Amino acid sequence: MKKKSITYADLTKKQLEHLKELYIQKKVECMSHQELKQFVLEIISHQINDTIGKEEEMEAWRDMSSFFGDQFGFITLQIQQKYADTESIENFEEDTKERRLELLEKNNLEKEKQDMWDD
């Protein structure tokens, strides 16, 4: 008879918590310095870049503000200035593209109206 393998459902909540803590401790102990850095980079990147909704965005903002401290205002101002021109150009190009698409669509509608009477 084959021995039944154990699953998480076979453990109590407390036992499962202890197993998880043991795993975390042993997993971290086995990781190299480079592996730890890469893991932390992935976690922080996910926390900051993959925010969903206003609450998570505000939490990321507080974390960044706390990390940069007194320099945060200066850093955000520099970024605003650096990318203001780029965004203006991108917005202009996007507006121009949308305007061209609208004109093409309008032109096609007018052409269809004219074609209908030509028959």
Secondary structure as UniProt FT lines:
FT   HELIX           8..10
FT   HELIX           13..30
FT   HELIX           33..49
FT   HELIX           53..68
FT   HELIX           69..71
FT   HELIX           72..118
//
